[in-house]
Amino acid sequence: MARLLVPENPWLYNYGADGLDGDVQNIAFEEPVPYALELWPPRQGFGGGARVSSRNMPTKLRLEGPKRELLDFLNQYHIYLVNRRFIAVVEAFQKEVQYFPIECIWSDGSSAGQFFFFFTTVLLDAVIREKTTAKWVSTRRGGLWQWHRGLTFTFDKAGMGDTHMWVDPHMPTQGALVSETLFEALKKADIRLFADMPLFEEL
């Protein structure tokens, strides 16, 4: 079984953030960029799918709004912003990940804690097309999946192998996919806060 890993309410921002260094608008993958990701830089969607360059990566974020409890799993700039607890759970299942330290501070200059921009480096197409109800849209670069609740994917368990977190080359803006094993481990560890996305079948 597999699920999309999406921050809770990822498109609704109560508070923003300012990168105090780097250039977050121009974060890019390392060269050579996989063909499937050439049009989709890392901050175009959650997840990654290849190694990300440290060039332009910020190291400090000033958080807007009042001081508050920061959760383990957040969204900033359409990138996963996570803490060490999240990383420890994921790395217990898969080492093919990448993360960059981000010092978070409040608007008054006080510390909000150490967090990390987090990416999986695995790009994997394990969808069984004939058993998938999501809509396939052909493009000049191959094709993309269009998905919404009520539609589903079926994944090839053998094709996934030991992978627990990946980006599908035909879903570059949907976010990372995770195995049900990892999803349940994140829940058991009380990692907060990701959406309870639909469960996709695995054969």
C-alpha positions in Angstrom: 0.0 0.0 0.0 1.1 3.6 -0.6 -0.1 7.1 0.0 0.8 10.7 -0.9 2.6 12.5 1.9 1.1 15.9 2.0 1.3 18.6 4.8 -2.1 19.3 6.4 -3.8 22.1 4.4 -0.7 22.6 2.2 -2.3 25.4 0.1 -3.5 27.4 3.0 -1.0 29.7 4.7 -1.8 31.2 8.0 1.7 32.6 8.3 4.5 33.0 5.8 8.3 33.1 6.1 11.2 35.1 4.7 14.4 33.5 3.6 17.2 35.7 5.2 19.9 34.4 2.9 20.1 32.2 -0.2 17.5 32.5 -3.0 14.6 30.2 -2.3 13.0 31.1 -5.7 15.9 29.6 -7.5 16.5 26.3 -5.6 17.4 23.7 -8.2 18.3 20.1 -8.7 21.9 19.1 -9.1 23.1 18.5 -12.7 22.3 16.4 -14.6 18.6 17.0 -13.9 16.4 13.9 -14.7 14.4 14.5 -17.8 11.1 14.1 -16.0 12.0 17.0 -13.6 13.5 19.5 -16.0 10.3 21.6 -15.9 9.6 21.1 -12.2 12.2 22.5 -9.8 12.2 21.2 -6.2 9.9 24.0 -4.9 7.3 23.4 -7.6 5.9 20.6 -5.4 6.6 18.7 -2.3 9.0 15.8 -2.3 12.1 16.1 -4.6 12.9 13.1 -6.8 16.6 13.8 -7.3 19.5 15.3 -5.5 19.1 19.0 -4.8 21.9 21.6 -5.1 23.0 23.5 -2.0 23.4 26.6 -4.2 20.8 29.2 -3.4 19.6 27.1 -0.4 18.7 29.4 2.5 20.1 28.6 6.0 17.8 31.0 7.9 14.1 31.6 7.8 12.3 34.4 9.7 8.8 33.2 10.5 5.9 35.6 10.4 3.0 35.7 12.9 3.0 35.2 16.6 5.2 32.7 18.4 3.6 29.3 18.4 4.3 25.6 18.6 6.1 24.4 15.5 5.0 21.0 14.4 7.3 18.2 13.1 6.2 18.4 9.5 5.5 21.7 7.9 5.2 23.4 4.5 7.2 26.4 3.5 7.7 27.4 -0.2 6.0 24.1 -1.2 9.0 22.3 0.4 8.8 19.9 3.4 10.1 21.7 6.5 10.8 19.1 9.1 12.6 18.5 12.4 15.0 15.7 13.5 12.2 13.5 14.7 10.7 13.2 11.2 14.1 12.6 9.7 14.9 9.8 12.2 11.7 8.0 11.4 12.3 8.2 7.6 15.9 7.2 7.7 15.1 4.1 9.7 13.4 2.9 6.5 15.3 4.6 3.7 18.7 6.4 3.4 18.1 7.9 -0.1 17.0 11.2 1.3 18.5 14.7 1.5 18.0 17.6 3.9 19.4 21.0 4.5 19.6 22.7 8.0 17.4 25.8 8.4 17.7 28.0 11.4 14.2 29.4 12.2 13.8 32.6 14.0 10.8 34.7 15.1 10.3 38.3 14.0 11.8 39.6 17.2 15.0 37.7 16.5 14.6 34.9 19.0 15.1 31.3 18.1 12.2 29.2 16.8 14.3 26.1 16.5 16.4 24.0 14.0 14.5 22.6 11.1 15.4 21.1 7.7 14.3 21.4 4.1 13.7 17.7 3.2 13.7 15.8 0.0 13.6 12.2 -1.2 16.2 11.5 -3.9 14.3 8.6 -5.4 12.5 9.0 -8.8 10.4 5.9 -9.4 7.5 4.9 -11.7 5.8 1.9 -10.1 2.2 2.5 -11.3 0.3 -0.4 -12.8 -1.5 1.6 -15.5 -4.2 -0.9 -16.4 -5.3 -1.1 -12.8 -5.2 2.7 -12.1 -8.3 4.9 -12.4 -6.5 8.2 -12.3 -6.6 10.0 -15.6 -3.5 9.8 -17.9 -2.9 12.9 -20.0 -0.4 12.5 -22.8 2.1 15.3 -23.3 5.0 16.1 -25.6 7.3 14.9 -22.8 5.4 11.6 -22.2 2.5 12.1 -19.9 1.2 13.1 -16.5 -1.3 11.7 -14.1 -4.3 13.8 -13.1 -5.6 12.7 -9.7 -8.3 13.7 -7.3 -10.2 12.0 -4.5 -12.3 9.2 -5.8 -9.7 8.1 -8.3 -6.9 5.7 -7.4 -3.5 4.3 -8.2 -2.3 0.7 -8.1 1.5 0.2 -7.5 3.7 -2.7 -8.4 5.2 -4.0 -5.2 8.0 -5.7 -7.0 8.9 -2.5 -8.8 8.9 -0.6 -5.5 11.4 -3.0 -3.9 12.8 -1.6 -0.7 11.8 2.0 -1.5 9.6 3.7 1.1 9.6 7.3 -0.1 9.8 8.5 -3.7 8.5 10.9 -6.4 6.8 9.5 -9.5 8.1 11.1 -12.7 4.5 11.5 -13.9 3.3 13.2 -10.7 6.1 15.7 -10.1 3.9 18.3 -8.3 1.7 16.0 -6.3 4.4 15.4 -3.6 6.3 12.4 -2.4 4.7 8.9 -2.2 5.4 6.8 0.9 4.8 3.1 1.7 2.0 2.3 4.1 4.7 1.0 6.4 6.4 4.3 6.6 3.1 6.2 6.8 2.1 4.1 9.8 5.5 4.6 11.4 5.1 8.4 11.1 1.7 8.1 12.7 3.0 5.8 15.5 5.8 8.3 16.3 3.1 11.1 16.5 4.8 13.1 13.7 2.6 16.1 13.1 1.0 17.2 10.9 0.3 15.5 7.5 -3.0 14.9 5.8 -4.7 11.5 6.0 -4.5 10.9 2.3 -6.3 7.9 0.5 -4.7 4.5 0.6 -3.5 3.2 -2.8 -3.3 -0.4 -3.6 -0.1 -2.4 -4.1 0.1 -5.7 -6.0 
